[in-house]
Amino acid sequence: MLGAGILLAGGIILLAVHLLAGPKTVTFKAFVDGVDVVKLSGKNLWIEHLYDQLPSRMSINGKKWNPVWDKNTSADYELHPAFKPRNPESIRLTKRTGCGAVFIMEEPTDENGGTLAIKLDDGGFGGADWYEFTVSW
């Protein structure tokens, strides 16, 4: 009985370590017709729209998101877990869909307040397309 208790306690500790120290991810999906920059910093994700149509039909981690816009900047979406990579080199961007480019435009630094900027470039393609990417850290 004591052995089973020790195994259970060890399993709980390993699960806690994995949840706290394991990789974190966020998946963003939107219908894009133009160029947008998705930014992550701490608990916040937001979009800075550069040109053409505002992105629409957005979701974050599968949850529908319809932000309020202040000109070309969306309201913040609160991230869980917060975007706080221990090491910028651990950041991975995986493009899932989209006919145009999806790339890291700016990595988080002390100078930019730890903000990651990901550019979605659908400019030059005829019409809108679905864009989806996952960031892990």
C-alpha positions as CSV (number, residue, x, y, z in Angstrom):
1,M,0.0,0.0,0.0
2,L,2.9,2.4,0.8
3,G,4.4,1.6,-2.6
4,A,1.2,2.6,-4.4
5,G,1.1,5.9,-2.5
6,I,4.6,6.7,-3.4
7,L,3.9,5.9,-7.1
8,L,0.8,8.1,-7.0
9,A,2.7,11.0,-5.4
10,G,5.5,10.6,-8.0
11,G,3.0,10.7,-10.8
12,I,1.3,13.8,-9.5
13,I,4.7,15.6,-9.2
14,L,5.7,14.6,-12.8
15,L,2.3,15.9,-14.1
16,A,2.8,19.2,-12.3
17,V,6.3,19.6,-13.6
18,H,5.0,18.9,-17.2
19,L,2.2,21.3,-16.9
20,L,4.3,24.1,-15.4
21,A,7.6,23.6,-17.3
22,G,6.4,21.8,-20.5
23,P,5.9,23.5,-23.8
24,K,3.1,26.0,-24.1
25,T,1.2,26.7,-27.3
26,V,-1.4,29.0,-28.9
27,T,-3.2,28.4,-32.2
28,F,-4.5,31.3,-34.2
29,K,-6.9,31.0,-37.1
30,A,-8.5,33.8,-39.3
31,F,-9.9,34.5,-42.7
32,V,-7.3,37.0,-44.1
33,D,-7.4,39.3,-47.2
34,G,-4.5,41.6,-46.8
35,V,-1.6,41.9,-44.4
36,D,-1.9,41.6,-40.6
37,V,0.6,41.3,-37.7
38,V,-0.4,39.1,-34.8
39,K,1.4,40.1,-31.6
40,L,1.8,38.1,-28.3
41,S,3.2,39.6,-25.1
42,G,2.6,38.2,-21.6
43,K,-1.2,37.6,-21.2
44,N,-2.1,39.5,-24.4
45,L,-2.6,38.7,-28.0
46,W,-3.7,41.4,-30.5
47,I,-3.7,42.2,-34.2
48,E,-2.2,45.2,-36.0
49,H,-3.9,45.4,-39.4
50,L,-1.6,46.8,-42.1
51,Y,-3.8,46.9,-45.3
52,D,-6.8,45.7,-47.3
53,Q,-9.6,44.0,-45.4
54,L,-9.7,43.4,-41.6
55,P,-9.3,39.8,-40.7
56,S,-12.5,37.9,-39.9
57,R,-13.9,34.7,-38.5
58,M,-11.1,34.4,-36.0
59,S,-10.4,31.8,-33.3
60,I,-7.7,31.3,-30.7
61,N,-7.1,27.8,-29.5
62,G,-10.4,26.8,-31.1
63,K,-12.4,29.5,-29.3
64,K,-14.2,32.1,-31.4
65,W,-12.9,35.6,-31.2
66,N,-14.6,38.7,-32.5
67,P,-12.5,41.7,-31.2
68,V,-13.5,45.3,-31.1
69,W,-11.2,47.4,-33.3
70,D,-9.7,50.8,-32.7
71,K,-8.9,51.9,-36.2
72,N,-6.3,49.2,-37.3
73,T,-5.6,47.7,-33.9
74,S,-7.7,45.0,-32.3
75,A,-8.6,44.8,-28.6
76,D,-6.5,42.4,-26.6
77,Y,-7.3,38.7,-26.2
78,E,-6.3,37.3,-22.8
79,L,-3.9,34.3,-23.3
80,H,-3.9,31.3,-21.0
81,P,-1.2,30.4,-20.5
82,A,0.6,33.7,-20.8
83,F,3.3,34.1,-23.5
84,K,6.5,34.1,-21.5
85,P,9.2,32.0,-23.2
86,R,12.1,31.2,-21.0
87,N,14.4,31.4,-24.0
88,P,13.5,33.1,-27.3
89,E,15.3,30.3,-29.2
90,S,12.6,27.9,-27.9
91,I,9.9,29.7,-29.9
92,R,8.5,27.6,-32.8
93,L,6.1,28.8,-35.4
94,T,4.2,26.2,-37.4
95,K,2.1,27.4,-40.4
96,R,-0.9,25.1,-40.8
97,T,-2.9,26.9,-43.7
98,G,-2.7,30.0,-45.9
99,C,-1.6,30.6,-49.4
100,G,0.7,33.5,-48.4
101,A,3.6,33.9,-46.1
102,V,3.4,33.4,-42.3
103,F,6.6,34.3,-40.5
104,I,8.1,35.8,-37.4
105,M,8.6,39.5,-38.1
106,E,10.0,40.4,-34.7
107,E,11.3,38.2,-31.8
108,P,10.7,39.1,-28.2
109,T,13.4,41.3,-26.6
110,D,13.7,43.5,-23.6
111,E,13.5,46.5,-26.0
112,N,10.1,45.5,-27.4
113,G,8.6,44.4,-24.0
114,G,8.9,40.7,-24.8
115,T,6.6,41.0,-27.8
116,L,6.5,38.4,-30.6
117,A,5.2,39.7,-33.9
118,I,4.0,37.2,-36.6
119,K,3.2,38.6,-40.0
120,L,0.4,37.1,-42.2
121,D,0.8,38.3,-45.8
122,D,-2.1,37.5,-48.1
123,G,-1.3,40.6,-50.2
124,G,-0.9,39.9,-53.9
125,F,-3.1,36.8,-53.8
126,G,-6.6,37.0,-55.4
127,G,-9.2,37.0,-52.6
128,A,-9.1,36.0,-49.0
129,D,-7.8,32.7,-47.6
130,W,-7.8,30.9,-44.2
131,Y,-4.6,31.3,-42.3
132,E,-3.8,29.2,-39.3
133,F,-0.6,28.9,-37.3
134,T,0.6,27.5,-33.9
135,V,3.3,29.1,-31.8
136,S,5.0,27.0,-29.1
137,W,7.4,28.1,-26.5
